Amino acid sequence: MERKELEAAIIKMVAQCYNADESKLSIDSEFGKDISGTSVMMVGLVSEIENELDAMIQLADAAACKTIGDLVEKVEEEL
């Protein structure tokens, strides 16, 4: 999967898990600032990434990501 495809897939998953407007999200969107939600939403996001992309990432690693771009990099490392 190319980087742009991965970015688009993760942005879509973030939008679904956090009930956010996908069109307003980018790799620069920040968790906690631009994307607000609960820890349960992050658990759902990690689960979705594992199911859809077959990439195993630790919840703590995902939660430590400041931006969607940081999360993309973590996932990319696991692919």
C-alpha positions in Angstrom: 0.0 0.0 0.0 1.4 3.4 -1.0 1.8 6.2 1.6 -1.1 8.3 0.2 -3.5 5.3 0.3 -2.5 4.5 3.8 -3.0 8.1 4.9 -6.5 8.1 3.3 -7.4 4.8 4.9 -6.4 5.9 8.4 -8.1 9.3 8.0 -11.2 7.5 7.1 -10.9 5.2 10.1 -10.2 8.1 12.5 -13.3 9.9 11.1 -15.5 6.8 11.7 -14.1 6.0 15.2 -14.2 9.6 16.4 -17.4 10.6 14.6 -15.5 13.4 12.9 -15.9 15.0 9.5 -13.5 13.2 7.2 -13.2 16.2 4.9 -11.8 18.3 7.8 -9.1 15.8 8.8 -5.6 15.7 7.5 -2.3 14.1 8.5 -1.6 17.3 10.5 -4.8 16.9 12.5 -4.0 16.6 16.2 -5.6 14.1 18.6 -7.0 16.0 21.6 -7.0 19.3 19.8 -8.6 18.8 16.4 -9.9 15.3 17.1 -11.5 14.9 20.5 -12.8 11.7 22.0 -12.4 9.1 24.7 -9.9 6.4 25.2 -12.5 3.9 24.1 -12.5 5.6 20.7 -8.7 5.1 20.4 -9.2 1.4 21.4 -11.7 1.1 18.6 -9.4 2.9 16.2 -6.5 0.5 17.0 -8.9 -2.5 16.5 -10.0 -1.1 13.2 -6.4 -0.6 12.0 -5.6 -4.2 13.0 -8.7 -5.6 11.2 -8.5 -3.5 8.1 -4.8 -3.2 7.5 -3.5 -6.2 9.3 -1.0 -4.1 11.3 -0.5 -4.8 14.9 0.2 -1.7 16.9 0.2 -1.2 20.6 -2.5 0.9 22.1 0.1 2.8 24.1 2.0 3.6 20.9 -1.2 4.8 19.2 -2.3 6.9 22.1 1.2 8.5 22.2 0.7 9.8 18.6 0.1 13.6 18.5 -1.2 13.7 14.9 -2.8 11.4 12.4 0.6 11.6 10.5 2.3 10.2 13.6 -0.2 7.3 13.6 0.4 6.7 9.9 4.1 6.4 10.6 3.5 3.9 13.4 1.3 1.8 11.2 3.7 2.0 8.3 6.4 0.6 10.5 4.2 -2.5 11.1 3.3 -3.1 7.5 
